[in-house]
C-alpha cells in the first residue's frame, strides 16, 4: 500500500516557491479518488482533509472506524498513481482525543481548531498536539484563532455572517498562540465564509498583514505558514493575491467540490430518469470533481510541483 506523504515538506516547498497546497475535502471514496486523480493529472501535491462530518459519515458514527476508513480509501486511491505526494489532514479538529486517534491511524497532518475556546485553553490544547506530533518527523500542526462566517448548510464551525466581523482574528492573540503553541500553520479569520456557493467573501488584507507581522515578530518566518479557509467563497483574484503577495501555503476548498459532484450527478439522473444504477451518476460526479480540482491546482500554482514536495 502506498505511504501517505509527510506534510511539512509540502509547506516548506510552497513557501519557498510561492504556491499553495490544495487542501481538498475527501467526502467519500468517489470524491477521494477524483482528488487524487486530479493531482496525478496535474503532477500536483495534494492534501486531503477529513472533516468531523466526513469521519462520522464514513464510520456510521464510530470515530475509530470512520478515521480508519478515510486512511484506507486515501491510500487505495494512490495505487497506480505514483510520484504524487498525498498527505492527509484532520480538518477543524476540535478535540485532542480525535487528533490523537488520527495521529495513531496514520494522518500526516493535524489541526486543532480552538477558535470557540478562551485563548489560554486554545493554546494549551494546541501545544499538547504539537508535542504529540513531534514523535513522527514531518507532521505539520495547524491551529485556528478567530472564527470564520458560515452559511446555514455548512457543517464546519463558524458564526452568522452578519456577526462575523467581531469574531475576526486579533493580531495580538494569534501572536500569543504562535509563540506559546509551537504550531506550524495558522488559520486566520478575515472575511471568509464556510459553505459559500458564490465568491461573495470580502477579504480584509490589511488585517491579514497585521496578523502575519504579529506572528513573524515572535516566530522564525521560515518555520511557519498561513492558511486560507473557506476558499469556495473567495474571488480568484483574492486567492492569487493571498498566495503571491502574502505567501499563503495552504488553501481549503470543500463546497465547490460538492457543488460540482451534485450538479453532475443530478444532471445525469435528469437526462436518464429511468436509471437505477447509482454508479453511473457517481461516475459523472467523479469526473466533474476531477475537472474542478484540476482548475484549483492551476489557480493555486501547485501544478507540476509534485517533485518539489517530496521529502
C-alpha positions as CSV (number, residue, x, y, z in Angstrom):
1,X,0.0,0.0,0.0
2,X,1.4,3.5,-0.9
3,X,2.6,5.7,2.0
4,X,1.0,9.0,2.8
5,X,3.4,11.9,2.4
6,X,4.7,14.0,5.3
7,X,3.1,17.4,5.2
8,X,5.8,19.7,6.4
9,X,8.0,19.4,3.3
10,X,5.0,20.4,1.2
11,X,4.6,23.6,3.1
12,X,8.2,24.4,3.0
13,X,8.3,24.0,-0.7
14,X,5.1,26.0,-1.1
15,X,6.6,28.9,0.9
16,X,9.9,28.9,-1.0
17,X,8.3,28.7,-4.5
18,X,5.2,30.8,-3.8
19,X,2.4,28.4,-4.5
20,X,-0.3,26.9,-2.2
21,X,-1.1,23.3,-1.4
22,X,-4.6,22.4,-2.4
23,X,-6.4,21.2,0.8
24,X,-9.4,19.4,-0.5
25,X,-12.1,17.6,1.5
26,X,-12.4,13.9,1.0
27,X,-16.1,13.3,1.3
28,X,-16.4,9.6,0.4
29,X,-14.4,7.3,-1.8
30,X,-15.7,8.7,-5.1
31,X,-14.5,12.2,-4.3
32,X,-11.3,11.0,-2.7
33,X,-10.4,9.1,-5.9
34,X,-11.3,12.1,-8.0
35,X,-9.0,14.4,-6.0
36,X,-6.0,12.0,-6.2
37,X,-6.7,11.5,-10.0
38,X,-6.6,15.3,-10.4
39,X,-3.3,15.5,-8.6
40,X,-1.9,12.8,-10.8
41,X,-3.0,14.5,-14.0
42,X,-1.6,17.9,-12.9
43,X,1.5,16.5,-11.2
44,X,0.5,18.3,-8.1
45,X,0.8,17.7,-4.4
46,X,-2.5,17.4,-2.6
47,X,-3.6,17.5,1.0
48,X,-6.8,15.5,1.5
49,X,-8.9,16.6,4.5
50,X,-11.3,14.8,6.7
51,X,-13.9,16.9,8.5
52,X,-15.8,16.0,11.6
53,X,-18.8,15.2,9.3
54,X,-16.7,13.0,7.0
55,X,-15.4,10.9,9.8
56,X,-18.8,10.5,11.3
57,X,-20.3,9.5,7.9
58,X,-17.6,7.1,7.0
59,X,-17.8,5.3,10.3
60,X,-21.6,5.5,10.7
61,X,-20.9,7.3,14.0
62,X,-17.9,5.3,15.1
63,X,-14.9,7.6,15.1
64,X,-12.3,4.8,15.0
65,X,-14.0,3.1,12.1
66,X,-14.5,6.3,10.2
67,X,-10.9,7.5,10.7
68,X,-9.5,4.2,9.5
69,X,-11.8,4.1,6.5
70,X,-10.6,7.5,5.4
71,X,-7.0,6.4,5.7
72,X,-7.7,3.3,3.7
73,X,-9.7,4.9,0.9
74,X,-6.9,7.6,0.6
75,X,-4.1,5.1,0.2
76,X,-6.3,2.9,-2.1
77,X,-6.7,5.9,-4.4
78,X,-3.0,6.3,-4.6
79,X,-2.4,2.9,-6.1
80,X,-1.2,3.1,-9.7
81,X,-0.8,6.9,-9.4
82,X,2.9,7.0,-8.4
83,X,5.0,10.1,-7.7
84,X,2.3,12.2,-6.2
85,X,2.7,13.3,-2.6
86,X,-0.7,12.9,-0.9
87,X,-1.0,14.0,2.7
88,X,-4.0,13.5,5.0
89,X,-5.2,16.1,7.5
90,X,-7.8,16.4,10.2
91,X,-9.9,19.4,9.2
92,X,-11.2,21.5,12.1
93,X,-10.3,19.0,14.8
94,X,-11.9,20.3,18.0
95,X,-10.8,17.5,20.3
96,X,-7.3,16.5,21.3
97,X,-8.5,12.9,21.6
98,X,-9.7,12.9,18.0
99,X,-6.3,14.4,16.9
100,X,-4.6,11.6,18.8
101,X,-6.8,9.0,17.0
102,X,-5.9,10.4,13.6
103,X,-2.2,10.5,14.6
104,X,-2.3,6.9,15.7
105,X,-4.0,5.7,12.5
106,X,-1.6,7.5,10.1
107,X,-2.7,11.0,9.3
108,X,0.3,13.1,8.3
109,X,-1.1,16.5,9.4
110,X,-3.2,17.5,12.4
111,X,-5.3,20.5,13.2
112,X,-6.7,21.9,16.4
113,X,-9.5,24.4,16.0
114,X,-9.8,26.1,19.3
115,X,-11.5,29.2,17.9
116,X,-14.5,28.7,20.2
117,X,-12.4,28.4,23.3
118,X,-10.8,31.0,25.5
119,X,-7.3,31.8,24.3
120,X,-5.4,30.0,27.1
121,X,-7.4,26.8,26.5
122,X,-6.8,27.0,22.8
123,X,-3.0,27.4,23.5
124,X,-2.8,24.6,26.0
125,X,-4.6,22.1,23.7
126,X,-2.6,23.1,20.6
127,X,0.7,22.8,22.5
128,X,-0.3,19.3,23.6
129,X,-0.9,18.3,20.0
130,X,2.3,19.9,18.7
131,X,4.2,17.9,21.3
132,X,2.5,14.7,20.3
133,X,3.2,15.3,16.6
134,X,6.9,15.6,17.2
135,X,7.1,11.8,17.6
136,X,6.8,11.4,13.8
137,X,9.0,13.7,11.6
138,X,7.3,15.8,9.0
139,X,3.9,16.2,10.6
140,X,2.6,19.7,10.5
141,X,0.1,21.1,13.0
142,X,-2.4,23.8,12.1
143,X,-4.2,26.0,14.6
144,X,-7.0,28.5,14.3
145,X,-8.0,31.6,16.2
146,X,-10.8,33.9,15.3
147,X,-14.0,32.5,13.7
148,X,-15.0,32.3,10.1
149,X,-18.5,33.0,8.9
150,X,-20.7,30.1,7.9
151,X,-23.8,29.7,5.8
152,X,-26.7,27.7,7.3
153,X,-25.9,24.5,5.5
154,X,-22.2,24.5,6.3
155,X,-21.0,21.6,8.5
156,X,-17.9,23.5,9.6
157,X,-17.6,25.7,12.7
158,X,-18.5,29.3,12.1
159,X,-20.6,32.3,13.1
160,X,-23.5,34.1,11.5
161,X,-22.4,36.2,8.6
162,X,-23.9,39.4,10.0
163,X,-21.9,38.9,13.2
164,X,-18.6,37.6,11.9
165,X,-16.5,40.7,11.9
166,X,-16.4,40.9,15.7
167,X,-15.0,37.4,15.7
168,X,-12.2,38.0,13.2
169,X,-8.6,37.2,14.3
170,X,-6.9,39.7,16.6
171,X,-3.2,40.1,15.8
172,X,-2.1,40.1,19.4
173,X,-3.9,36.9,20.1
174,X,-2.6,35.0,17.1
175,X,0.9,36.1,18.1
176,X,0.4,34.7,21.5
177,X,-0.9,31.4,20.1
178,X,2.0,31.2,17.7
179,X,4.6,31.9,20.4
180,X,3.3,29.5,23.0
181,X,1.9,26.6,21.0
182,X,4.8,26.0,18.6
183,X,2.3,25.2,15.8
184,X,3.4,25.4,12.2
185,X,0.4,26.8,10.3
186,X,-2.1,29.5,11.3
187,X,-5.7,29.9,10.0
188,X,-6.8,33.5,10.1
189,X,-10.4,34.7,10.1
190,X,-10.6,37.8,7.9
191,X,-13.8,37.7,6.0
192,X,-14.1,34.1,4.6
193,X,-17.3,32.2,4.8
194,X,-17.7,28.4,5.2
195,X,-20.3,26.7,2.9
196,X,-20.3,29.7,0.5
197,X,-21.6,28.8,-3.0
198,X,-20.7,32.1,-4.7
199,X,-17.5,34.2,-4.4
200,X,-19.0,36.9,-2.2
201,X,-16.5,36.9,0.7
202,X,-14.6,40.2,1.2
203,X,-11.1,39.6,2.5
204,X,-9.6,42.2,4.8
205,X,-6.0,42.0,3.6
206,X,-4.9,44.8,5.9
207,X,-5.9,42.7,8.9
208,X,-4.1,39.7,7.3
209,X,-0.9,41.7,7.0
210,X,-1.2,42.8,10.7
211,X,-1.6,39.1,11.7
212,X,1.4,38.0,9.6
213,X,3.6,40.7,11.1
214,X,2.5,39.9,14.6
215,X,3.3,36.2,14.2
216,X,6.6,36.8,12.4
217,X,7.7,39.1,15.3
218,X,7.6,36.2,17.7
219,X,8.5,33.2,15.4
220,X,11.0,32.5,12.7
221,X,9.2,33.2,9.4
222,X,10.8,30.2,7.8
223,X,9.2,27.9,10.3
224,X,5.6,29.0,9.9
225,X,2.9,29.5,7.3
226,X,-0.6,30.8,6.8
227,X,-3.8,29.2,5.7
228,X,-6.9,30.4,3.8
229,X,-10.0,28.7,4.8
230,X,-13.4,28.9,3.1
231,X,-11.9,29.5,-0.4
232,X,-15.0,28.4,-2.2
233,X,-16.4,31.8,-1.4
234,X,-13.3,33.8,-2.2
235,X,-12.7,35.5,-5.6
236,X,-10.0,34.0,-7.7
237,X,-8.1,37.3,-7.8
238,X,-8.1,37.4,-4.0
239,X,-6.8,33.8,-3.8
240,X,-4.0,34.7,-6.1
241,X,-3.2,37.8,-4.1
242,X,-3.1,35.7,-0.9
243,X,-0.6,33.4,-2.4
244,X,1.6,35.8,-4.3
245,X,1.6,38.8,-2.0
246,X,1.1,37.2,1.4
247,X,2.7,33.8,0.9
248,X,-0.3,31.6,1.9
249,X,0.8,28.0,1.7
250,X,-2.5,26.1,2.1
251,X,-5.9,26.8,0.7
252,X,-9.0,24.9,1.8
253,X,-11.8,24.1,-0.6
254,X,-14.9,21.9,0.1
255,X,-18.1,23.5,-1.1
256,X,-17.0,24.0,-4.7
257,X,-16.2,20.3,-5.0
258,X,-19.6,19.2,-3.5
259,X,-21.4,21.5,-5.9
260,X,-19.6,20.1,-8.9
261,X,-20.3,16.5,-7.8
262,X,-24.0,17.0,-7.1
263,X,-24.6,19.1,-10.2
264,X,-23.2,16.4,-12.4
265,X,-25.0,13.6,-10.5
266,X,-28.3,15.3,-10.8
267,X,-27.8,16.2,-14.4
268,X,-27.2,12.6,-15.3
269,X,-30.3,11.5,-13.5
270,X,-32.4,14.2,-15.2
271,X,-31.1,13.0,-18.6
272,X,-31.6,9.3,-17.7
273,X,-34.8,9.3,-15.5
274,X,-35.2,5.5,-15.7
275,X,-31.7,4.9,-14.4
276,X,-31.5,2.9,-11.1
277,X,-27.7,2.2,-11.2
278,X,-26.2,4.7,-8.8
279,X,-22.7,4.0,-10.2
280,X,-23.4,5.9,-13.4
281,X,-24.3,9.3,-11.9
282,X,-21.4,8.7,-9.4
283,X,-19.0,8.4,-12.4
284,X,-20.4,11.7,-13.7
285,X,-19.8,13.3,-10.3
286,X,-16.3,11.9,-10.1
287,X,-15.4,13.4,-13.5
288,X,-16.8,16.8,-12.5
289,X,-14.7,16.8,-9.3
290,X,-11.6,15.9,-11.3
291,X,-12.2,18.9,-13.6
292,X,-12.8,21.4,-10.7
293,X,-9.8,20.1,-8.7
294,X,-7.5,20.4,-11.7
295,X,-8.6,24.0,-12.1
296,X,-7.9,24.7,-8.4
297,X,-4.4,23.3,-8.8
298,X,-3.7,25.6,-11.7
299,X,-5.1,28.6,-9.7
300,X,-3.0,27.7,-6.6
301,X,0.2,27.3,-8.7
302,X,0.7,23.7,-7.5
303,X,0.6,22.2,-11.0
304,X,3.9,20.5,-11.8
305,X,5.1,21.0,-8.2
306,X,4.8,17.4,-7.0
307,X,8.5,16.6,-7.0
308,X,9.3,19.8,-5.1
309,X,7.2,18.5,-2.2
310,X,8.7,15.0,-1.8
311,X,10.9,14.8,1.3
